[in-house]
Amino acid sequence: MPTATPYIVSEVPASAEITFEVGADGKAEGVTYVATGWLRFEMQQVFVERGRYSPKCRGQRLTFHVQYEVSGEATVHAESVTRFLPPNRFVVLCRPVKGTVN
């Protein structure tokens, strides 16, 4: 499931999209992205590297949309909540991060 990892926080608000076909082994194949930089890296990790799909879905083409939004009160560390909106949309709500002075 996509989250707002520390390297993505600087790119929020943002959106990304990934499309792929499910292979015989349940892995994503023939991947295309509408994302750049760290967002593309996150889509690769979540949906391709760690994602596994039912072999019954072999040959199906899937598209997922991920929207990153800033919401809530500022926190010291990056925090996020991910919501799945069927059939293929994720919304990641990211809290703003407070600056610190040493």
PADO-466289 format. One line per 10 residues: number of its first residue (from 1); their letters; for each residue x, y, z of N, C-alpha, C. Coordinates in steps of 0.2 Angstrom, whole numbers. Example, Ala and Ser with C-alpha at 12.3 -4.5 7.8 and 13.67 -1.06 7.14 Angstrom:
! residues 2
1> as> 66 -28 39 62 -22 39 66 -16 39 | 64 -11 35 68 -5 36 64 0 39
! end
This chain:
! residues 102
1> mptatpyivs> 4 -6 0 0 0 0 4 6 0 | 3 11 -4 7 17 -4 7 21 2 | 13 24 4 13 28 10 17 34 8 | 17 39 13 22 45 12 28 44 15 | 33 41 12 39 40 15 43 46 15 | 48 47 19 52 53 20 54 57 14 | 56 52 9 59 55 3 53 58 -2 | 47 56 -1 41 58 -5 38 65 -2 | 39 66 4 36 72 8 37 78 4 | 43 79 2 45 85 -2 41 86 -9
11> evpasaeitf> 39 81 -11 35 81 -18 27 82 -17 | 25 82 -11 18 82 -9 15 89 -9 | 10 91 -12 5 87 -15 7 85 -22 | 5 79 -24 6 76 -30 2 70 -32 | 2 68 -38 -2 62 -40 3 57 -45 | 1 51 -45 5 46 -49 0 41 -51 | 2 38 -57 -2 32 -60 3 27 -62 | 1 21 -61 5 15 -64 0 10 -67 | 2 8 -73 -2 3 -77 2 -3 -78 | 0 -9 -78 4 -15 -79 -1 -21 -81
21> evgadgkaeg> 2 -26 -83 -2 -33 -85 0 -38 -79 | -4 -42 -77 -3 -47 -72 0 -53 -76 | 6 -55 -74 9 -61 -77 7 -67 -74 | 9 -73 -77 7 -80 -75 9 -81 -68 | 15 -78 -65 17 -79 -59 14 -74 -54 | 9 -70 -56 6 -65 -51 10 -59 -50 | 15 -58 -54 19 -52 -54 18 -47 -60 | 19 -40 -58 17 -35 -63 22 -36 -69 | 20 -35 -75 24 -35 -81 22 -29 -86 | 26 -27 -90 25 -22 -95 22 -15 -92
31> vtyvatgwlr> 26 -13 -87 24 -7 -83 25 -1 -86 | 20 4 -85 21 11 -88 19 15 -82 | 22 21 -82 21 26 -76 19 33 -79 | 15 36 -75 14 43 -75 16 46 -68 | 22 46 -68 26 48 -61 33 49 -63 | 36 54 -59 43 55 -60 47 54 -53 | 53 54 -53 57 54 -47 55 49 -41 | 55 52 -35 53 47 -30 46 44 -30 | 41 48 -33 35 45 -34 35 39 -38 | 39 39 -44 40 33 -48 43 28 -44
41> femqqvfver> 48 29 -40 52 24 -36 47 21 -31 | 42 25 -28 37 22 -23 33 17 -27 | 30 19 -33 25 15 -37 29 9 -39 | 35 9 -41 39 3 -42 39 -2 -36 | 41 1 -30 42 -3 -24 35 -6 -22 | 30 -2 -22 23 -5 -20 20 -9 -24 | 19 -8 -31 15 -11 -35 19 -17 -39 | 26 -16 -40 29 -21 -44 34 -25 -40 | 38 -22 -36 43 -26 -32 39 -30 -26 | 35 -27 -22 32 -30 -17 25 -33 -18
51> gryspkcrgq> 22 -30 -24 15 -32 -25 15 -39 -28 | 10 -43 -26 8 -50 -29 1 -50 -31 | -1 -53 -36 -8 -53 -39 -10 -60 -40 | -16 -61 -40 -18 -68 -41 -17 -71 -48 | -14 -77 -48 -13 -80 -55 -19 -80 -59 | -25 -80 -56 -31 -80 -60 -32 -74 -64 | -28 -68 -62 -29 -62 -65 -24 -61 -71 | -21 -67 -72 -16 -67 -78 -19 -64 -84 | -15 -59 -87 -17 -56 -93 -21 -50 -92 | -23 -49 -86 -27 -43 -85 -23 -37 -85
61> rltfhvqyev> -25 -31 -87 -22 -25 -87 -25 -21 -81 | -20 -19 -76 -23 -15 -71 -20 -8 -71 | -23 -3 -68 -21 4 -67 -23 6 -60 | -18 9 -57 -19 12 -50 -17 19 -50 | -21 23 -47 -20 30 -46 -19 32 -39 | -14 36 -38 -12 37 -31 -12 45 -30 | -15 48 -26 -16 55 -25 -13 56 -18 | -7 61 -17 -4 63 -11 -7 70 -9 | -10 71 -3 -12 77 -1 -9 79 6 | -9 85 7 -7 88 14 -13 89 18
71> sgeatvhaes> -13 86 24 -19 87 28 -17 87 35 | -21 90 40 -20 90 47 -14 94 50 | -13 93 56 -8 98 60 -1 95 59 | 4 100 59 11 98 58 13 94 63 | 18 89 61 21 84 66 29 85 65 | 32 82 70 40 82 69 42 77 64 | 39 72 63 41 66 59 36 66 53 | 37 63 47 33 62 42 28 57 44 | 21 58 44 16 54 45 11 54 40 | 8 48 38 3 48 33 -2 43 35
81> vtrflppnrf> -8 43 31 -14 38 32 -16 37 25 | -16 31 23 -18 29 16 -25 26 16 | -29 29 11 -36 26 10 -37 23 3 | -40 18 3 -41 14 -3 -48 16 -5 | -49 19 -11 -56 20 -14 -57 16 -20 | -61 11 -19 -62 6 -25 -64 9 -31 | -63 7 -37 -59 1 -38 -52 1 -39 | -49 7 -40 -42 7 -41 -38 14 -39 | -41 17 -34 -38 24 -32 -36 23 -24 | -30 26 -23 -27 27 -16 -27 35 -15
91> vvlcrpvkgt> -28 37 -9 -27 44 -7 -23 43 -1 | -17 47 -1 -12 47 5 -12 54 8 | -15 54 14 -15 60 17 -9 61 22 | -5 66 20 1 67 23 1 73 28 | 3 73 34 3 78 38 9 83 37 | 9 89 37 15 94 36 20 92 41 | 26 93 40 32 92 44 34 98 47 | 35 99 54 38 105 57 45 105 56 | 48 111 55 55 112 55 58 111 62 | 64 109 62 68 109 69 74 113 69
101> vn> 76 116 74 82 120 75 86 117 80 | 93 116 78 97 112 83 101 118 86
! end
